[in-house]
């Protein structure tokens, strides 16, 4: 499984990247044939709370899965 992490308008720390990789590795429990996972992180409105947006594109044979959530921190999303 290949994991791609994109951070838009900021530089993600190594600690955040390690956290994301650890969490996405757990997806194998739900789907064994995951081809790749693309994680996109974006700060929506820098001066407000609930401004961290995380989205995942998961490619599995025959379909693509997508989820998106906006929270106060990337780890929470």
N, C-alpha and C positions, 0 to 999 in steps of 0.2 A: 504494500500500500504506500502510495506516494502522498506526502502532505506538503501543500504549498500554503504559506502564510503571507498575506499582503496587508500592509498597514498603510492607510491613506492619510496623508497630511501629518504624519508623525513617525518617529522611529520606535518600533517595538523593542523592548528590552529582551535580553537573553532569557531572563527569568520568566517573562510572559510567554515567549516562544516555547520554552520547556514545558510550561503549564499547559499550553494548547496541545502540544504533541502528546503529552501524557493522557489528556482527556480524549483526544481523537483516537488514540490507540484502543480505547475501550469500545469503539464502534464495531470492532471485529466480533464482539460477542453477539451483536444483533444481526450483522451481515458478514458472512465469511468471505465473500467474493468482492470486496470493495477494491476498486481499481485506483482511485485517487480521491483526495479530500482537499478542497480549496477553502481556506478560511480567510475572510476579509474583515478587517478591523477598521472602523472609521469613527472619528470624533465629529459628532453632528453639529452641536452648538457649544463651543468651548466655554462660554461663560455661565452655562446652566447645569443643573443636576440632571440625571438621567440622559446623558449625552453620549454614551459609548454604545456603538452599534456593532454587533458581531453577526456575520452571516456565514453559513456553511453550505457548500455545494458538494454533495457526495455522489460519485459516479459508481453505479453498480451495473452489472450486465442487464441490459434491457430498459434501464430507466435512470433518471437523475433525481436525487432528493435535495430539497432546499429548505433551509430554516433560517430565520432572522429574528433577532431580539435586541431591544434597546434597554440598557440598564445603567446603573450608576458606575459600575466598574466592568472591565472586560472579563474578569474572572467570573463575575456573577452572570453575565450574559452567556 
